Amino acid sequence: MQKIKGPMFLANSSIPAPDGTKSRLIGGTLPVAANGARVEGLAMPLIKARIYLSGMTIPVTAANDYGSVKLVDFQNKNLLIFGHALNAKGTLTAPNVGTELTLALGSAAASSTTLPAQYMAAKTGVGAAQAFTAIGHTFDESSPALVFLDGHATNNDLFLNAGLAVASGTTTITFTDGYVDVFYHDLDEPVAL
């Protein structure tokens, strides 16, 4: 079974302004209140959840050339995903496969061989011994926009999807070691006063 480890660190901290009249955030300034409104700055945690993959499997059939496994159910709604990183290694059970394995994260199980680019984790070669090592992340200038999971229009689930050409039967991807790191803010939901 996968394990999740957190937290966590504060992205911003609240400090008093030099003139004592309004608060400030490290890394940014709060808006100035008007017409009797009051502005308050709260530190917001950026959560790093590490999901361990050792022992997990993804079956991939020749009929589909893709497979999926659910990693977690997020308990909170309104999550803003900043990015993720994957570092994994494993083996394939059958020799009747292609030479490239694609791994991607998603809020739903893969339904085609076209895995969503905004969740792309890694593409890697499959060695002669049917072994692979995959390393990838979404932290560079080509990274797509942030991903928002609201638990309504978009599921608050996280799947690891795999794309692999399988000639016949079923090939099982087995992770012998590795993890997925997910970085996100929990934006919470307003409750009745």
ChimeraX attribute file (.defattr): number of C-alpha atoms within 10 A of each C-alpha:
attribute: neighborCount
match mode: 1-to-1
recipient: residues
	/A:1	10
	/A:2	13
	/A:3	13
	/A:4	16
	/A:5	11
	/A:6	11
	/A:7	12
	/A:8	12
	/A:9	11
	/A:10	11
	/A:11	13
	/A:12	16
	/A:13	15
	/A:14	18
	/A:15	12
	/A:16	11
	/A:17	12
	/A:18	9
	/A:19	7
	/A:20	7
	/A:21	7
	/A:22	18
	/A:23	18
	/A:24	18
	/A:25	17
	/A:26	12
	/A:27	9
	/A:28	10
	/A:29	13
	/A:30	14
	/A:31	13
	/A:32	10
	/A:33	11
	/A:34	8
	/A:35	5
	/A:36	6
	/A:37	7
	/A:38	10
	/A:39	13
	/A:40	12
	/A:41	16
	/A:42	11
	/A:43	12
	/A:44	15
	/A:45	17
	/A:46	19
	/A:47	20
	/A:48	19
	/A:49	19
	/A:50	21
	/A:51	20
	/A:52	21
	/A:53	24
	/A:54	18
	/A:55	14
	/A:56	17
	/A:57	18
	/A:58	19
	/A:59	17
	/A:60	24
	/A:61	18
	/A:62	16
	/A:63	12
	/A:64	16
	/A:65	21
	/A:66	26
	/A:67	24
	/A:68	22
	/A:69	18
	/A:70	17
	/A:71	21
	/A:72	16
	/A:73	12
	/A:74	13
	/A:75	8
	/A:76	14
	/A:77	18
	/A:78	17
	/A:79	19
	/A:80	17
	/A:81	18
	/A:82	19
	/A:83	21
	/A:84	21
	/A:85	19
	/A:86	24
	/A:87	18
	/A:88	19
	/A:89	19
	/A:90	21
	/A:91	18
	/A:92	22
	/A:93	15
	/A:94	16
	/A:95	12
	/A:96	16
	/A:97	21
	/A:98	14
	/A:99	14
	/A:100	14
	/A:101	20
	/A:102	20
	/A:103	23
	/A:104	22
	/A:105	29
	/A:106	24
	/A:107	21
	/A:108	17
	/A:109	19
	/A:110	22
	/A:111	12
	/A:112	13
	/A:113	16
	/A:114	10
	/A:115	21
	/A:116	14
	/A:117	12
	/A:118	16
	/A:119	22
	/A:120	23
	/A:121	27
	/A:122	21
	/A:123	17
	/A:124	15
	/A:125	15
	/A:126	20
	/A:127	13
	/A:128	9
	/A:129	11
	/A:130	18
	/A:131	17
	/A:132	20
	/A:133	19
	/A:134	19
	/A:135	17
	/A:136	18
	/A:137	18
	/A:138	18
	/A:139	12
	/A:140	7
	/A:141	6
	/A:142	7
	/A:143	15
	/A:144	15
	/A:145	10
	/A:146	11
	/A:147	17
	/A:148	20
	/A:149	20
	/A:150	17
	/A:151	16
	/A:152	9
	/A:153	8
	/A:154	14
	/A:155	16
	/A:156	21
	/A:157	17
	/A:158	19
	/A:159	19
	/A:160	24
	/A:161	29
	/A:162	26
	/A:163	22
	/A:164	23
	/A:165	21
	/A:166	20
	/A:167	16
	/A:168	13
	/A:169	11
	/A:170	18
	/A:171	23
	/A:172	15
	/A:173	25
	/A:174	19
	/A:175	22
	/A:176	15
	/A:177	15
	/A:178	19
	/A:179	21
	/A:180	22
	/A:181	20
	/A:182	19
	/A:183	16
	/A:184	20
	/A:185	17
	/A:186	16
	/A:187	15
	/A:188	11
	/A:189	11
	/A:190	6
	/A:191	5
	/A:192	4
	/A:193	3
